Amino acid sequence: MVTTRHAELGLSDQDVLDMYETMLMARRLDERMWLLNRAGKIPFVVSCQGQEAAQVGAAFALNRQKDYVLPYYRDLGVVLAFGMTPRDIMLSGFGKAEDPNSAGRQMPGHFGQKKNRIVTGSSPVTTQVPHAAGIALAAKMESNDLVTFVTFGEGSSNQGDFHEGANFAGVHKLPVIFMCENNQYAISVPIEKQIACERVSDRAVGYGMPGFTIDGKDPLAVFQVVKEAADRARNGDGPTLIEAMTHRITSHSSDDDQRRYRPEEELAKLQEEDPILLFKQYLYENNLLTSEMESEIEKSIMKQVNDATEYAEHAAYPDPETLFQFVYAPEKQGE
């Protein structure tokens, strides 16, 4: 009897179907938000397209009941896997009062949801890395076996926050996983103009931790390495730096045009390396997915996307009277 790759990793058939569905949900939500942006209904989109496999593969390797995630702005797949709903995402996109991330106060992509241990990010990139080290330090001090998982782009790996967070985690052997989603462009700056070493993971040795470069288009490859890193962290063996090699299918954001700086032949190849199509092929080859099942999954996802869009579009905006809440301290009586 031939054992499938996912079974060797301890994943059931349903697990990998759930991974596929989460990846597809992220893609369909992302596509819908681009349409809404172009229709003038939402202000901004920063896309996950092309990076869903790295995000979902990693999230499924974590304990989604106790681990903390500190996602960066593309991590739609991570936050969906950790419990955010399509409505949550759309409410954020429209900037409505019910937006669980910031009650409509932040631009999309600033994920944060306390009940699901999703720690909010900031517009200045990489600030989430020292925060991940801090939460991991607290976990170690309290003898809590949770792991923190933080993501960032390869451009962010050049920021001081990355080096300080990684060095601190290495010195104190903290239970944190650093995952760089290397899509090879920091907005318009290609990888060869960003780092002098061959790989971002080469930097791991300087912080006294293992480093791995993996195929970020393969959710099972990502699952395996992140699971091993999580196990090491829980055993007290410290942090890991993972570099997941991905492709960014869309422009950097809805305000960018990648045709101005990416060669035509490179853009033409992106669809060939679409991680969702590649994973779907794996499922078909292992008789886990049929055309009927695929149609039902697609129908279910689009129903949820349509529901989320309609709900968020008609939801209330924040009350203007709340504009200064959480910005200035309230006046005290008698002042």
Phi and psi in degrees as GROMACS dihedral restraints (atoms count N, CA, C in turn):
[ dihedral_restraints ]
;  ai    aj    ak    al  type     phi  dphi    fc
    3     4     5     6     1   -84.5    20    10
    4     5     6     7     1   128.4    20    10
    6     7     8     9     1   -91.2    20    10
    7     8     9    10     1   132.1    20    10
    9    10    11    12     1   -73.8    20    10
   10    11    12    13     1   160.0    20    10
   12    13    14    15     1   -59.1    20    10
   13    14    15    16     1   -44.3    20    10
   15    16    17    18     1   -68.5    20    10
   16    17    18    19     1   -33.6    20    10
   18    19    20    21     1   -66.0    20    10
   19    20    21    22     1   -37.5    20    10
   21    22    23    24     1   -62.4    20    10
   22    23    24    25     1   -27.4    20    10
   24    25    26    27     1   -88.6    20    10
   25    26    27    28     1     0.3    20    10
   27    28    29    30     1    85.8    20    10
   28    29    30    31     1    14.9    20    10
   30    31    32    33     1   -97.0    20    10
   31    32    33    34     1   136.8    20    10
   33    34    35    36     1   -82.1    20    10
   34    35    36    37     1   169.6    20    10
   36    37    38    39     1   -59.6    20    10
   37    38    39    40     1   -39.7    20    10
   39    40    41    42     1   -67.3    20    10
   40    41    42    43     1   -34.6    20    10
   42    43    44    45     1   -58.1    20    10
   43    44    45    46     1   -47.3    20    10
   45    46    47    48     1   -73.1    20    10
   46    47    48    49     1   -30.1    20    10
   48    49    50    51     1   -66.4    20    10
   49    50    51    52     1   -37.9    20    10
   51    52    53    54     1   -64.9    20    10
   52    53    54    55     1   -38.3    20    10
   54    55    56    57     1   -61.8    20    10
   55    56    57    58     1   -46.0    20    10
   57    58    59    60     1   -61.1    20    10
   58    59    60    61     1   -43.7    20    10
   60    61    62    63     1   -65.4    20    10
   61    62    63    64     1   -38.0    20    10
   63    64    65    66     1   -67.0    20    10
   64    65    66    67     1   -41.6    20    10
   66    67    68    69     1   -60.4    20    10
   67    68    69    70     1   -44.0    20    10
   69    70    71    72     1   -68.5    20    10
   70    71    72    73     1   -37.6    20    10
   72    73    74    75     1   -61.5    20    10
   73    74    75    76     1   -43.5    20    10
   75    76    77    78     1   -59.9    20    10
   76    77    78    79     1   -42.5    20    10
   78    79    80    81     1   -65.1    20    10
   79    80    81    82     1   -46.1    20    10
   81    82    83    84     1   -68.7    20    10
   82    83    84    85     1   -36.6    20    10
   84    85    86    87     1   -64.1    20    10
   85    86    87    88     1   -42.6    20    10
   87    88    89    90     1   -62.7    20    10
   88    89    90    91     1   -45.9    20    10
   90    91    92    93     1   -60.4    20    10
   91    92    93    94     1   -40.7    20    10
   93    94    95    96     1   -64.4    20    10
   94    95    96    97     1   -40.0    20    10
   96    97    98    99     1   -66.4    20    10
   97    98    99   100     1   -33.1    20    10
   99   100   101   102     1   -63.9    20    10
  100   101   102   103     1   -43.0    20    10
  102   103   104   105     1   -62.9    20    10
  103   104   105   106     1   -42.9    20    10
  105   106   107   108     1   -64.9    20    10
  106   107   108   109     1   -36.9    20    10
  108   109   110   111     1   -65.1    20    10
  109   110   111   112     1   -45.3    20    10
  111   112   113   114     1   -68.4    20    10
  112   113   114   115     1   -22.9    20    10
  114   115   116   117     1   -85.4    20    10
  115   116   117   118     1    -0.3    20    10
  117   118   119   120     1    79.2    20    10
  118   119   120   121     1    18.0    20    10
  120   121   122   123     1   -97.2    20    10
  121   122   123   124     1   -26.4    20    10
  123   124   125   126     1  -128.9    20    10
  124   125   126   127     1   150.1    20    10
  126   127   128   129     1   -81.3    20    10
  127   128   129   130     1   -24.7    20    10
  129   130   131   132     1  -160.0    20    10
  130   131   132   133     1   142.9    20    10
  132   133   134   135     1  -135.6    20    10
  133   134   135   136     1   132.0    20    10
  135   136   137   138     1  -121.5    20    10
  136   137   138   139     1   120.7    20    10
  138   139   140   141     1   -93.7    20    10
  139   140   141   142     1   150.0    20    10
  141   142   143   144     1   -99.5    20    10
  142   143   144   145     1    -4.7    20    10
  144   145   146   147     1   -60.4    20    10
  145   146   147   148     1   125.4    20    10
  147   148   149   150     1   100.5    20    10
  148   149   150   151     1   -15.3    20    10
  150   151   152   153     1  -114.8    20    10
  151   152   153   154     1     8.3    20    10
  153   154   155   156     1   -63.6    20    10
  154   155   156   157     1   -35.4    20    10
  156   157   158   159     1   -65.0    20    10
  157   158   159   160     1   -44.0    20    10
  159   160   161   162     1   -62.6    20    10
  160   161   162   163     1   -42.5    20    10
  162   163   164   165     1   -67.7    20    10
  163   164   165   166     1   -49.3    20    10
  165   166   167   168     1   -74.6    20    10
  166   167   168   169     1   -39.5    20    10
  168   169   170   171     1   -58.3    20    10
  169   170   171   172     1   -41.2    20    10
  171   172   173   174     1   -68.8    20    10
  172   173   174   175     1   -46.2    20    10
  174   175   176   177     1   -60.3    20    10
  175   176   177   178     1   -38.5    20    10
  177   178   179   180     1   -70.4    20    10
  178   179   180   181     1   -17.7    20    10
  180   181   182   183     1   -85.1    20    10
  181   182   183   184     1    -8.8    20    10
  183   184   185   186     1   -97.7    20    10
  184   185   186   187     1   169.0    20    10
  186   187   188   189     1   -89.8    20    10
  187   188   189   190     1   104.6    20    10
  189   190   191   192     1   -80.4    20    10
  190   191   192   193     1     7.2    20    10
  192   193   194   195     1  -102.2    20    10
  193   194   195   196     1   -15.2    20    10
  195   196   197   198     1  -142.6    20    10
  196   197   198   199     1   -20.5    20    10
  198   199   200   201     1   -74.5    20    10
  199   200   201   202     1   155.7    20    10
  201   202   203   204     1  -106.3    20    10
  202   203   204   205     1   139.8    20    10
  204   205   206   207     1  -119.8    20    10
  205   206   207   208     1   140.2    20    10
  207   208   209   210     1  -123.4    20    10
  208   209   210   211     1    84.7    20    10
  210   211   212   213     1   -79.9    20    10
  211   212   213   214     1   157.2    20    10
  213   214   215   216     1   -99.1    20    10
  214   215   216   217     1   177.3    20    10
  216   217   218   219     1   -63.6    20    10
  217   218   219   220     1   -15.8    20    10
  219   220   221   222     1   -90.5    20    10
  220   221   222   223     1    -4.8    20    10
  222   223   224   225     1   -81.3    20    10
  223   224   225   226     1    50.0    20    10
  225   226   227   228     1   -61.0    20    10
  226   227   228   229     1   -39.2    20    10
  228   229   230   231     1   -63.4    20    10
  229   230   231   232     1   -38.3    20    10
  231   232   233   234     1   -64.7    20    10
  232   233   234   235     1   -50.5    20    10
  234   235   236   237     1   -70.4    20    10
  235   236   237   238     1   -31.1    20    10
  237   238   239   240     1   -65.1    20    10
  238   239   240   241     1   -42.8    20    10
  240   241   242   243     1   -64.9    20    10
  241   242   243   244     1   -29.2    20    10
  243   244   245   246     1   -90.8    20    10
  244   245   246   247     1     5.4    20    10
  246   247   248   249     1   120.0    20    10
  247   248   249   250     1    -6.1    20    10
  249   250   251   252     1   -69.8    20    10
  250   251   252   253     1   149.4    20    10
  252   253   254   255     1  -106.4    20    10
  253   254   255   256     1   163.0    20    10
  255   256   257   258     1   -55.6    20    10
  256   257   258   259     1   -37.1    20    10
  258   259   260   261     1   -63.3    20    10
  259   260   261   262     1   -41.7    20    10
  261   262   263   264     1   -56.4    20    10
  262   263   264   265     1   -45.2    20    10
  264   265   266   267     1   -66.1    20    10
  265   266   267   268     1   -44.1    20    10
  267   268   269   270     1   -69.0    20    10
  268   269   270   271     1   -37.6    20    10
  270   271   272   273     1   -60.7    20    10
  271   272   273   274     1   -36.4    20    10
  273   274   275   276     1   -67.9    20    10
  274   275   276   277     1   -43.9    20    10
  276   277   278   279     1   -59.7    20    10
  277   278   279   280     1   -39.7    20    10
  279   280   281   282     1   -83.7    20    10
  280   281   282   283     1   -10.1    20    10
  282   283   284   285     1    67.9    20    10
  283   284   285   286     1    42.1    20    10
  285   286   287   288     1   -91.1    20    10
  286   287   288   289     1   164.3    20    10
  288   289   290   291     1   -62.4    20    10
  289   290   291   292     1   -29.8    20    10
  291   292   293   294     1   -82.1    20    10
  292   293   294   295     1    -0.6    20    10
  294   295   296   297     1   -54.1    20    10
  295   296   297   298     1   116.3    20    10
  297   298   299   300     1   -72.3    20    10
  298   299   300   301     1   -16.3    20    10
  300   301   302   303     1   -74.5    20    10
  301   302   303   304     1   -46.3    20    10
  303   304   305   306     1  -152.1    20    10
  304   305   306   307     1    14.6    20    10
  306   307   308   309     1    56.6    20    10
  307   308   309   310     1    37.0    20    10
  309   310   311   312     1    81.5    20    10
  310   311   312   313     1    11.2    20    10
  312   313   314   315     1   -93.9    20    10
  313   314   315   316     1   -14.2    20    10
  315   316   317   318     1  -119.5    20    10
  316   317   318   319     1   158.4    20    10
  318   319   320   321     1   -73.2    20    10
  319   320   321   322     1   158.8    20    10
  321   322   323   324     1   -57.5    20    10
  322   323   324   325     1   153.5    20    10
  324   325   326   327     1    93.6    20    10
  325   326   327   328     1    -7.0    20    10
  327   328   329   330     1   -94.8    20    10
  328   329   330   331     1    74.0    20    10
  330   331   332   333     1   -70.8    20    10
  331   332   333   334     1   141.7    20    10
  333   334   335   336     1  -170.8    20    10
  334   335   336   337     1   125.0    20    10
  336   337   338   339     1  -153.7    20    10
  337   338   339   340     1   106.5    20    10
  339   340   341   342     1   -58.5    20    10
  340   341   342   343     1   -44.1    20    10
  342   343   344   345     1   -63.8    20    10
  343   344   345   346     1   -25.0    20    10
  345   346   347   348     1  -105.8    20    10
  346   347   348   349     1    13.4    20    10
  348   349   350   351     1    57.9    20    10
  349   350   351   352     1    39.1    20    10
  351   352   353   354     1  -101.7    20    10
  352   353   354   355     1   111.4    20    10
  354   355   356   357     1   -89.9    20    10
  355   356   357   358     1   128.6    20    10
  357   358   359   360     1   -63.1    20    10
  358   359   360   361     1   145.9    20    10
  360   361   362   363     1   -99.6    20    10
  361   362   363   364     1  -175.3    20    10
  363   364   365   366     1  -134.6    20    10
  364   365   366   367     1   156.5    20    10
  366   367   368   369     1   -62.4    20    10
  367   368   369   370     1   -41.2    20    10
  369   370   371   372     1   -64.6    20    10
  370   371   372   373     1   121.3    20    10
  372   373   374   375     1   -68.2    20    10
  373   374   375   376     1   149.0    20    10
  375   376   377   378     1    83.8    20    10
  376   377   378   379     1    -1.6    20    10
  378   379   380   381     1   -64.1    20    10
  379   380   381   382     1   -18.4    20    10
  381   382   383   384     1   -72.2    20    10
  382   383   384   385     1   -18.5    20    10
  384   385   386   387     1   -68.6    20    10
  385   386   387   388     1   -51.2    20    10
  387   388   389   390     1   -61.4    20    10
  388   389   390   391     1   -32.6    20    10
  390   391   392   393     1   -63.0    20    10
  391   392   393   394     1   -40.5    20    10
  393   394   395   396     1   -62.2    20    10
  394   395   396   397     1   -41.3    20    10
  396   397   398   399     1   -64.3    20    10
  397   398   399   400     1   -38.2    20    10
  399   400   401   402     1   -65.1    20    10
  400   401   402   403     1   -43.9    20    10
  402   403   404   405     1   -64.8    20    10
  403   404   405   406     1   -38.8    20    10
  405   406   407   408     1   -65.4    20    10
  406   407   408   409     1   -37.2    20    10
  408   409   410   411     1   -63.1    20    10
  409   410   411   412     1   -43.9    20    10
  411   412   413   414     1   -60.6    20    10
  412   413   414   415     1   -41.8    20    10
  414   415   416   417     1   -61.3    20    10
  415   416   417   418     1   -42.0    20    10
  417   418   419   420     1   -66.4    20    10
  418   419   420   421     1   -41.4    20    10
  420   421   422   423     1   -65.0    20    10
  421   422   423   424     1   -31.4    20    10
  423   424   425   426     1   -93.9    20    10
  424   425   426   427     1     5.8    20    10
  426   427   428   429     1    55.4    20    10
  427   428   429   430     1    38.9    20    10
  429   430   431   432     1   -97.9    20    10
  430   431   432   433     1   130.9    20    10
  432   433   434   435     1   -87.2    20    10
  433   434   435   436     1    23.1    20    10
  435   436   437   438     1   -74.1    20    10
  436   437   438   439     1   159.1    20    10
  438   439   440   441     1  -119.3    20    10
  439   440   441   442     1   143.7    20    10
  441   442   443   444     1  -103.9    20    10
  442   443   444   445     1   141.5    20    10
  444   445   446   447     1  -126.0    20    10
  445   446   447   448     1   121.1    20    10
  447   448   449   450     1  -127.1    20    10
  448   449   450   451     1   139.1    20    10
  450   451   452   453     1  -120.9    20    10
  451   452   453   454     1   160.3    20    10
  453   454   455   456     1  -169.9    20    10
  454   455   456   457     1   163.6    20    10
  456   457   458   459     1   -86.4    20    10
  457   458   459   460     1   168.8    20    10
  459   460   461   462     1   -66.9    20    10
  460   461   462   463     1   -27.3    20    10
  462   463   464   465     1   -63.9    20    10
  463   464   465   466     1   -38.3    20    10
  465   466   467   468     1   -66.0    20    10
  466   467   468   469     1   -24.4    20    10
  468   469   470   471     1   -69.3    20    10
  469   470   471   472     1    -6.6    20    10
  471   472   473   474     1   -96.5    20    10
  472   473   474   475     1    -1.9    20    10
  474   475   476   477     1   -84.4    20    10
  475   476   477   478     1   152.8    20    10
  477   478   479   480     1   -60.4    20    10
  478   479   480   481     1   -33.4    20    10
  480   481   482   483     1   -58.4    20    10
  481   482   483   484     1   -39.1    20    10
  483   484   485   486     1   -63.1    20    10
  484   485   486   487     1   -49.5    20    10
  486   487   488   489     1   -64.3    20    10
  487   488   489   490     1   -41.4    20    10
  489   490   491   492     1   -67.5    20    10
  490   491   492   493     1   -43.8    20    10
  492   493   494   495     1   -65.1    20    10
  493   494   495   496     1   -43.9    20    10
  495   496   497   498     1   -67.4    20    10
  496   497   498   499     1   -41.5    20    10
  498   499   500   501     1   -64.2    20    10
  499   500   501   502     1   -44.0    20    10
  501   502   503   504     1   -62.2    20    10
  502   503   504   505     1   -42.8    20    10
  504   505   506   507     1   -65.2    20    10
  505   506   507   508     1   -37.9    20    10
  507   508   509   510     1   -68.0    20    10
  508   509   510   511     1   -44.2    20    10
  510   511   512   513     1   -60.8    20    10
  511   512   513   514     1   -41.6    20    10
  513   514   515   516     1   -98.2    20    10
  514   515   516   517     1     5.8    20    10
  516   517   518   519     1    50.0    20    10
  517   518   519   520     1    57.2    20    10
  519   520   521   522     1   -86.9    20    10
  520   521   522   523     1   151.1    20    10
  522   523   524   525     1   -81.4    20    10
  523   524   525   526     1    71.4    20    10
  525   526   527   528     1  -131.8    20    10
  526   527   528   529     1   141.5    20    10
  528   529   530   531     1  -112.2    20    10
  529   530   531   532     1   121.2    20    10
  531   532   533   534     1   -97.9    20    10
  532   533   534   535     1   120.0    20    10
  534   535   536   537     1  -122.7    20    10
  535   536   537   538     1   115.8    20    10
  537   538   539   540     1   -89.1    20    10
  538   539   540   541     1   119.0    20    10
  540   541   542   543     1   -90.3    20    10
  541   542   543   544     1    92.9    20    10
  543   544   545   546     1   -85.4    20    10
  544   545   546   547     1    96.9    20    10
  546   547   548   549     1   -95.7    20    10
  547   548   549   550     1     7.1    20    10
  549   550   551   552     1    73.6    20    10
  550   551   552   553     1     9.7    20    10
  552   553   554   555     1  -141.8    20    10
  553   554   555   556     1   124.5    20    10
  555   556   557   558     1   -96.3    20    10
  556   557   558   559     1    92.3    20    10
  558   559   560   561     1    56.3    20    10
  559   560   561   562     1  -100.8    20    10
  561   562   563   564     1  -108.6    20    10
  562   563   564   565     1     4.4    20    10
  564   565   566   567     1   -95.3    20    10
  565   566   567   568     1   116.2    20    10
  567   568   569   570     1   -71.0    20    10
  568   569   570   571     1   159.6    20    10
  570   571   572   573     1   -56.2    20    10
  571   572   573   574     1   -37.1    20    10
  573   574   575   576     1   -67.6    20    10
  574   575   576   577     1   -15.7    20    10
  576   577   578   579     1  -101.8    20    10
  577   578   579   580     1     7.5    20    10
  579   580   581   582     1  -107.3    20    10
  580   581   582   583     1   -44.0    20    10
  582   583   584   585     1  -130.3    20    10
  583   584   585   586     1   147.0    20    10
  585   586   587   588     1   -89.1    20    10
  586   587   588   589     1   -26.1    20    10
  588   589   590   591     1   -79.9    20    10
  589   590   591   592     1   168.0    20    10
  591   592   593   594     1   -71.0    20    10
  592   593   594   595     1   -39.4    20    10
  594   595   596   597     1  -133.9    20    10
  595   596   597   598     1   150.8    20    10
  597   598   599   600     1   -62.1    20    10
  598   599   600   601     1   -36.4    20    10
  600   601   602   603     1   -65.7    20    10
  601   602   603   604     1   -17.2    20    10
  603   604   605   606     1   -61.7    20    10
  604   605   606   607     1   -22.6    20    10
  606   607   608   609     1   -73.5    20    10
  607   608   609   610     1   -15.5    20    10
  609   610   611   612     1   -58.9    20    10
  610   611   612   613     1   -38.4    20    10
  612   613   614   615     1   -61.0    20    10
  613   614   615   616     1   -31.1    20    10
  615   616   617   618     1   -68.2    20    10
  616   617   618   619     1   -18.3    20    10
  618   619   620   621     1  -109.5    20    10
  619   620   621   622     1     7.4    20    10
  621   622   623   624     1    70.2    20    10
  622   623   624   625     1    36.1    20    10
  624   625   626   627     1  -135.9    20    10
  625   626   627   628     1   158.3    20    10
  627   628   629   630     1   -71.1    20    10
  628   629   630   631     1   147.8    20    10
  630   631   632   633     1  -130.5    20    10
  631   632   633   634     1   141.1    20    10
  633   634   635   636     1  -136.6    20    10
  634   635   636   637     1   139.8    20    10
  636   637   638   639     1  -112.2    20    10
  637   638   639   640     1   125.7    20    10
  639   640   641   642     1  -132.4    20    10
  640   641   642   643     1   167.3    20    10
  642   643   644   645     1   -78.4    20    10
  643   644   645   646     1   104.4    20    10
  645   646   647   648     1   -75.8    20    10
  646   647   648   649     1    -1.7    20    10
  648   649   650   651     1   -87.7    20    10
  649   650   651   652     1    -7.5    20    10
  651   652   653   654     1  -113.7    20    10
  652   653   654   655     1   104.0    20    10
  654   655   656   657     1   -62.7    20    10
  655   656   657   658     1   -28.0    20    10
  657   658   659   660     1   -72.7    20    10
  658   659   660   661     1   -37.3    20    10
  660   661   662   663     1   -64.5    20    10
  661   662   663   664     1   -40.8    20    10
  663   664   665   666     1   -67.1    20    10
  664   665   666   667     1   -44.4    20    10
  666   667   668   669     1   -54.1    20    10
  667   668   669   670     1   -47.5    20    10
  669   670   671   672     1   -61.0    20    10
  670   671   672   673     1   -47.9    20    10
  672   673   674   675     1   -71.8    20    10
  673   674   675   676     1   -39.3    20    10
  675   676   677   678     1   -67.7    20    10
  676   677   678   679     1   -39.2    20    10
  678   679   680   681     1   -62.3    20    10
  679   680   681   682     1   -43.8    20    10
  681   682   683   684     1   -63.4    20    10
  682   683   684   685     1   -39.0    20    10
  684   685   686   687     1   -66.2    20    10
  685   686   687   688     1   -40.4    20    10
  687   688   689   690     1   -64.8    20    10
  688   689   690   691     1   -40.5    20    10
  690   691   692   693     1   -63.9    20    10
  691   692   693   694     1   -42.5    20    10
  693   694   695   696     1   -61.6    20    10
  694   695   696   697     1   -44.1    20    10
  696   697   698   699     1   -61.1    20    10
  697   698   699   700     1   -43.4    20    10
  699   700   701   702     1   -68.6    20    10
  700   701   702   703     1   -24.3    20    10
  702   703   704   705     1   -85.9    20    10
  703   704   705   706     1     3.1    20    10
  705   706   707   708     1    85.8    20    10
  706   707   708   709     1    15.4    20    10
  708   709   710   711     1   -93.4    20    10
  709   710   711   712     1     7.6    20    10
  711   712   713   714     1    88.3    20    10
  712   713   714   715     1  -167.9    20    10
  714   715   716   717     1   -83.6    20    10
  715   716   717   718     1   169.6    20    10
  717   718   719   720     1  -139.7    20    10
  718   719   720   721     1   143.0    20    10
  720   721   722   723     1  -108.6    20    10
  721   722   723   724     1   121.8    20    10
  723   724   725   726     1  -118.8    20    10
  724   725   726   727     1   132.9    20    10
  726   727   728   729     1  -113.3    20    10
  727   728   729   730     1   110.6    20    10
  729   730   731   732     1   -97.8    20    10
  730   731   732   733     1   114.2    20    10
  732   733   734   735     1   -79.3    20    10
  733   734   735   736     1   118.7    20    10
  735   736   737   738     1  -131.5    20    10
  736   737   738   739     1   180.0    20    10
  738   739   740   741     1  -127.8    20    10
  739   740   741   742     1   140.4    20    10
  741   742   743   744     1   -94.4    20    10
  742   743   744   745     1   110.0    20    10
  744   745   746   747     1   -71.7    20    10
  745   746   747   748     1   -39.1    20    10
  747   748   749   750     1   -95.5    20    10
  748   749   750   751     1   176.9    20    10
  750   751   752   753     1   -64.5    20    10
  751   752   753   754     1   166.9    20    10
  753   754   755   756     1   -52.4    20    10
  754   755   756   757     1   -42.5    20    10
  756   757   758   759     1  -155.8    20    10
  757   758   759   760     1   179.4    20    10
  759   760   761   762     1   -69.2    20    10
  760   761   762   763     1    -8.6    20    10
  762   763   764   765     1  -100.9    20    10
  763   764   765   766     1    11.0    20    10
  765   766   767   768     1  -121.7    20    10
  766   767   768   769     1   157.4    20    10
  768   769   770   771     1  -132.6    20    10
  769   770   771   772     1    99.5    20    10
  771   772   773   774     1   -68.8    20    10
  772   773   774   775     1   -13.5    20    10
  774   775   776   777     1   -65.4    20    10
  775   776   777   778     1   -16.1    20    10
  777   778   779   780     1   -80.9    20    10
  778   779   780   781     1   -15.8    20    10
  780   781   782   783     1  -137.3    20    10
  781   782   783   784     1    -4.5    20    10
  783   784   785   786     1  -110.4    20    10
  784   785   786   787     1   133.8    20    10
  786   787   788   789     1   -60.6    20    10
  787   788   789   790     1   147.3    20    10
  789   790   791   792     1   -58.3    20    10
  790   791   792   793     1   -41.1    20    10
  792   793   794   795     1   -65.6    20    10
  793   794   795   796     1   -33.0    20    10
  795   796   797   798     1   -67.8    20    10
  796   797   798   799     1   -43.9    20    10
  798   799   800   801     1   -65.2    20    10
  799   800   801   802     1   -35.4    20    10
  801   802   803   804     1   -66.3    20    10
  802   803   804   805     1   -27.9    20    10
  804   805   806   807     1   -83.6    20    10
  805   806   807   808     1   -12.2    20    10
  807   808   809   810     1   -60.3    20    10
  808   809   810   811     1   -40.3    20    10
  810   811   812   813     1   -65.6    20    10
  811   812   813   814     1   -29.9    20    10
  813   814   815   816     1   -66.6    20    10
  814   815   816   817     1   -25.8    20    10
  816   817   818   819     1  -111.2    20    10
  817   818   819   820     1    26.7    20    10
  819   820   821   822     1   -66.1    20    10
  820   821   822   823     1   118.0    20    10
  822   823   824   825     1   -63.1    20    10
  823   824   825   826     1   -27.9    20    10
  825   826   827   828     1   -70.7    20    10
  826   827   828   829     1   -41.9    20    10
  828   829   830   831     1   -66.0    20    10
  829   830   831   832     1   -38.6    20    10
  831   832   833   834     1   -66.3    20    10
  832   833   834   835     1   -41.0    20    10
  834   835   836   837     1   -72.2    20    10
  835   836   837   838     1   -35.7    20    10
  837   838   839   840     1   -60.8    20    10
  838   839   840   841     1   -39.5    20    10
  840   841   842   843     1   -61.7    20    10
  841   842   843   844     1   -41.1    20    10
  843   844   845   846     1   -59.9    20    10
  844   845   846   847     1   -43.8    20    10
  846   847   848   849     1   -64.8    20    10
  847   848   849   850     1   -41.1    20    10
  849   850   851   852     1   -65.4    20    10
  850   851   852   853     1   -43.6    20    10
  852   853   854   855     1   -63.0    20    10
  853   854   855   856     1   -27.1    20    10
  855   856   857   858     1  -103.0    20    10
  856   857   858   859     1    17.8    20    10
  858   859   860   861     1    56.6    20    10
  859   860   861   862     1    34.9    20    10
  861   862   863   864     1   -98.7    20    10
  862   863   864   865     1   -14.6    20    10
  864   865   866   867     1  -138.3    20    10
  865   866   867   868     1   135.7    20    10
  867   868   869   870     1  -118.5    20    10
  868   869   870   871     1   168.4    20    10
  870   871   872   873     1   -62.6    20    10
  871   872   873   874     1   -35.2    20    10
  873   874   875   876     1   -66.6    20    10
  874   875   876   877     1   -43.7    20    10
  876   877   878   879     1   -64.1    20    10
  877   878   879   880     1   -42.1    20    10
  879   880   881   882     1   -60.2    20    10
  880   881   882   883     1   -41.7    20    10
  882   883   884   885     1   -64.1    20    10
  883   884   885   886     1   -40.9    20    10
  885   886   887   888     1   -67.2    20    10
  886   887   888   889     1   -40.7    20    10
  888   889   890   891     1   -62.9    20    10
  889   890   891   892     1   -45.5    20    10
  891   892   893   894     1   -61.0    20    10
  892   893   894   895     1   -43.4    20    10
  894   895   896   897     1   -63.5    20    10
  895   896   897   898     1   -44.1    20    10
  897   898   899   900     1   -63.6    20    10
  898   899   900   901     1   -43.5    20    10
  900   901   902   903     1   -63.9    20    10
  901   902   903   904     1   -45.3    20    10
  903   904   905   906     1   -66.9    20    10
  904   905   906   907     1   -30.6    20    10
  906   907   908   909     1   -63.4    20    10
  907   908   909   910     1   -42.7    20    10
  909   910   911   912     1   -68.3    20    10
  910   911   912   913     1   -38.9    20    10
  912   913   914   915     1   -64.9    20    10
  913   914   915   916     1   -43.5    20    10
  915   916   917   918     1   -64.2    20    10
  916   917   918   919     1   -43.1    20    10
  918   919   920   921     1   -61.2    20    10
  919   920   921   922     1   -44.9    20    10
  921   922   923   924     1   -63.2    20    10
  922   923   924   925     1   -40.6    20    10
  924   925   926   927     1   -63.6    20    10
  925   926   927   928     1   -48.5    20    10
  927   928   929   930     1   -64.3    20    10
  928   929   930   931     1   -43.9    20    10
  930   931   932   933     1   -61.7    20    10
  931   932   933   934     1   -48.8    20    10
  933   934   935   936     1   -67.8    20    10
  934   935   936   937     1   -37.5    20    10
  936   937   938   939     1   -63.9    20    10
  937   938   939   940     1   -33.0    20    10
  939   940   941   942     1   -97.9    20    10
  940   941   942   943     1    -1.5    20    10
  942   943   944   945     1   -71.6    20    10
  943   944   945   946     1   161.9    20    10
  945   946   947   948     1   -78.0    20    10
  946   947   948   949     1   144.7    20    10
  948   949   950   951     1   -76.8    20    10
  949   950   951   952     1   162.8    20    10
  951   952   953   954     1   -60.4    20    10
  952   953   954   955     1   144.7    20    10
  954   955   956   957     1   -66.2    20    10
  955   956   957   958     1   126.9    20    10
  957   958   959   960     1   -54.7    20    10
  958   959   960   961     1   -26.4    20    10
  960   961   962   963     1   -65.8    20    10
  961   962   963   964     1   -16.5    20    10
  963   964   965   966     1   -93.7    20    10
  964   965   966   967     1     6.9    20    10
  966   967   968   969     1   -52.7    20    10
  967   968   969   970     1   -42.1    20    10
  969   970   971   972     1   -95.5    20    10
  970   971   972   973     1     5.7    20    10
  972   973   974   975     1   -64.8    20    10
  973   974   975   976     1   139.1    20    10
  975   976   977   978     1    67.7    20    10
  976   977   978   979     1    10.8    20    10
  978   979   980   981     1  -107.0    20    10
  979   980   981   982     1   -50.0    20    10
  981   982   983   984     1  -119.0    20    10
  982   983   984   985     1   148.5    20    10
  984   985   986   987     1   -67.1    20    10
  985   986   987   988     1   139.9    20    10
  987   988   989   990     1   -65.8    20    10
  988   989   990   991     1   148.9    20    10
  990   991   992   993     1   -67.1    20    10
  991   992   993   994     1   143.7    20    10
  993   994   995   996     1   -92.0    20    10
  994   995   996   997     1   150.6    20    10
  996   997   998   999     1   -58.0    20    10
  997   998   999  1000     1   134.4    20    10
  999  1000  1001  1002     1    91.4    20    10
 1000  1001  1002  1003     1    -6.4    20    10
